[in-house]
Amino acid sequence: MLMLPRDLAPLLEPRGVVVVGASGNPEKLGYAMASSLETFPGEVRLVNSRPTAGMHSSIGEAAAAGAVPDLAVMCVPAMHTASAVRESAEAGVGAALVCAGGFAEAGGVGVDYARDLDTVVAETGIRLLGPNTSGFFVPHASLFASFVPGVRRLGPGSVAVVAASGGVNHVLSFRLESDGAGVSLGVGIGAGQDVSAPDVLHYLVGHETTRAVILHVETVPDGPALVEAVATLAAVKPVIALVVGRNDVSEFARSHTGALATSWRTTRAALRQAGAVLVGDEVQAVAAATALSARRARVSARPGVALITAQAGPGLIIADALSDANHLPELGADTKAVLAGLLPPLTFQANPVDTGRPGETFPSVVRTVAADPVTDVLGVYAITEPVVDIVADVLAAGVADDVPVVMGVDGPASDVSSLRRSGRDTGIPVLSGPTQLAQGLAALADDAKSRAASREASSPAPVVPLWVASVAEGEWDEARGKDLLDALGIATPPRYRCADREAARRAWSTLDPPLAVKLLDASVLHKTEIGGVVLGVRTAEDLERALDDLETAGASEFLVESMAAPGIDLVVGARNDTVFGPIVAMGVGGIATEVLGDVAIRTAPLTRTAAVAMVEDLVARELLLGHRGSAPVDLEVLGGIVVGLGALVADGVVDEIEINPLRSTATGIVALDAIVLPAHKEVRTT
């Protein structure tokens, strides 16, 4: 259920707060939380069953002391939390923060405590953040509902953090503070029994002080809800996604498609498709958010980044980091002609632009490069110098608002801090060092591309013809799977289903060798693993040996088909993911796909344009584009195949379908093997 922003107002915009379990003992959670809330301008009331001066003995008593608090901060053990939350709700409190652990994550009786909390929330309608979180904070409102020491030193800023972990919430927020962007809102979701990441993302759509959002993800209880929330927010504010769990392979599915689409890969792909900018760690997340918090680049399917550097060596580090994604187009002839009159002749002036030490012409250089038609994002790098105010020089250039400028600087810590403050005051993000600058520039470009892709995604989704869906019941062996592909217009080799050896001999006599002879059994997914495939059958003697081998492997039926010409082998598939629903996957076939994880994933249904764009995600994409004179893959046909498979799953015709290999030859694309799984089909792999 979509939660409207007002639903979280009692939690994140309280007029008054009550701390339940407040304590005068500095070693207690209730003391730390009450201390953090001392800066809150609204009324804070303290509750303890054995009250000391200034405390109330019950929540009801505290609520009766004046205006009813909007937020109750629970600092009581798990066994007492549900009753305290219920008492708060009955007193009129609208939201509760539960910091304690010992609930479902602890197992045993903790599961009962969690169930009791769910019951209270369902029966009273109170909004609940947690349990098992270190809290949240809103620096602009001087509201720090966190027990982490030092949190009150966080200054107001423009980046919100929505983190699965309370600890990561604080890590990112402290880094944002030190790097100059500051924090608008920081929320640790914790167990997320009620308030979830999608809830907070929807709230942030209208949060005036937030200009960019970092989303930290560990697990995803509801994939479609998270995707919808990210897409809604990313349409108006940039979202940076940090997904952890890269090495979690426990959710491998039975087919190769499932094995390639681990939960980590699928989550990243789904969030990127929804419009998020992906990052790999907390440092990159902060760099990306800092860059994007000032302004976004104009929408572009292939945004260009221009780089001006006062030092060639650091500039090469930045250029190396950007060139892998083709972000550095060459500047136009007119631009280079102007630069030739502004810079010494030995400097490089194509992109990156090497200025040497910044001089009097530096503002003109910045203005000229920013005005080039290929420049969608501008990066400026320099080492600080006492006689040069690099931020002032960039401001003097008067760069147009639709070309964001990001600076990277190095130098004494005091100089860098000073430039960061200056940049923050004037709207120019200042990052530390070449790598962070490259990360910030890449984030701006990725965000521009995501918004361009989202416009393509608005096209009507494909629908599987009803006659195809009507014949989808029953067993799915390879022969029947290929019949389905034929019905979808996907080319397959000439073949015969053979009930016995005599039928196989007749098939051999009518097909052009070499032939492939295979075991036919819907319960066997990977025939090669049990000796169920014999290739290169040319003679009658070859056929008899192949049939002997297949019968030894357990075959009672055979598939005899022509072998395809050599080419590039791909793997494409679609399946119902347990978290995100229908997804499609594409990779280059062979062992490298599984070992290197070179696979592109999208949620389905999707458009042909989006399917074709999946190729850009592959490390081995050059193989598909005609490497060293080989025939390129017909990307439009490939995209149509991916769209068709995704529609089969999205429309509920099958649970999973995989073509592996899908071979691209000089004469076209042909499906050489097909695996189809209806809902909950039991199969054997060996």
Secondary structure, 3 states (H helix, E strand, C coil): CCCCHHHHHHHHCCCEEEEECCCCCCCCHHHHHHHHHHHCCCEEEEECCCCCCCEECCHHHHHHCCCCCCEEEECCCHHHHHHHHHHHHHCCCCEEEECCCCCHHHCCHHHHHHHHHHHHHHHHCCEEECCCCCEEEEHHHCEEEECCCCHHHCCEEEEEEEECCHHHHHHHHHHHHHCCCCEEEEEECCCCCCCCHHHHHHHHCCCCCCCEEEEEECCCCCHHHHHHHHHHHHCCCCEEEEECCCCCCCCCCCCHHHHHCCHHHHHHHHHHHHCCEEECCHHHHHHHHHHHCCCCCCCCCCCCEEEEECCHHHHHHHHHHHHCCCCCCCCCHHHHHHHHHHCCCCCCECCCEECCCCCCCHHHHHHHHHHCCCCCEEEEEEECECCECHHHHHHHHCCCCCCCEEEEEECCHHHHHHHHHHHHHHCCCEEEHHHHHHHHHHHHHHHHHHHHHHHHCCCCCCCCCHHHHCCCCCCCCHHHHHHHHHHCCCCCCCEEEECCHHHHHHHHHHCCCCEEEEECCCCECCHHHHCCEEEEECCHHHHHHHHHHHHHCCCCCEEEEECCCCCEEEEEEEEEECCCEEEEEEEECCHHHHHHCCEEEEECCCCHHHHHHHHHHCCCHHHHCCHHHCCCCCHHHHHHHHHHHHHHHHCCCCCEEEEEEEEEECCEEEECCEEEECCCCCCECC
